[in-house]
Amino acid sequence: MYKLIFVLGISIASLTGVDPLTGRWETIASGSGDITGVEFSSDNTFTAYFNKELFAFGYYTYSEADSMLTYMDNSCQHIPATYKVMFYNQSD
């Protein structure tokens, strides 16, 4: 569930900065009002929030060539996660 929320967090929001992931991403509130947010920094670190409370942090890499996001955070026992990022249009 955490990984699904994380992916949704980077898939539904507006972004800022030059790197396509750098900036703050936030989900639309769920039916129960929960909001997940992720902030990607230009130094390849990220912090993830659930209802404005910090719940994960770590390091990431993003390859623009194949749109692959790989990250490791404090809750996954040093096991990297890799996802394909799909931007639907220029304002994602």
Buried (B, 14 or more C-beta within 10 A) or exposed (E): EBEEBBBBBBBBBEBEEEBBBBBBBBBEEEEEEEBBBBBBBEEBEBBBBBEEEEBBBBBBEBEEEEEEBEBBBEEBEEEEBEBEBEEEEEEB
